[in-house]
Amino acid sequence: MKIRTTSTPLSRLTFILVALLVLTTLAGCASRGRDDGLSARRAELVDKSLAQIGTRYLYGGESPDEGFDCSGLTHYAHHQAGLAIPRTAAAQQRAAKPVPRSRLQPGDMVFFKTGPNAYHVGLMIDRERFVHASTSRSRVRIDHLDTPYWNRHYIGAGTYLR
């Protein structure tokens, strides 16, 4: 027995639209790696920096084994992510592409002037917090950018990623 069907332009269009809807829904379910919208390089910078939480502070230090100073930590994280940047905080700021504070993203660097000739740098891990090697009394840690101390000493932000 042969079943007879009628195909109209409207039924074909309906079929195509339903098929496209199903395909776009399935494509939206595909795995995309990190689900937080970070580029792979930004995610790697953040991950490499966060892996150093608790590492001791050492002036001039630039490795997990010996310890880090602030610019040693950012230099190390960038190197691990395949980016060459200057070694000191002041040189890192001069060479980085400026980023407005309102547009900070994970992986961007924040710069502070903490004394007459002293500069400090940290790496943003989200829009509010940064990881840094703070002082000889501390270890690599996370702080909020909007605390009174860091607000008072903030002088800018930059990136090597854009």
ZIJO-V465645 format. One line per field, one symbol per residue. ss: DSSP state (@ for helix, = for strand, . for the rest). psi: psi as a letter, one per 20 degrees, with the letter a starting at -180 (. if undefined). Layout:
ss = ???
psi = ???
This chain:
ss = ........@@@@@@@@@@@@@@@@@@@@...........@@@@@@@@@@@.....==....==...==.@@@@@@@@@@@........@@@@@@@.==..@@@.....=====.....======....=====.....======...@@@@@@======...
psi = ppppqpoqhghgggggggghggghghhiiqpjcpjjjqrgggggggghghijpiqqpopiqkqhghrqrghhghggggghjkpprrhqgghgghiqpqpqhijqqpiqqqqqojrgjpqqqrppiaihqqqrofrijarprprphjqgghghipirqrqjh.
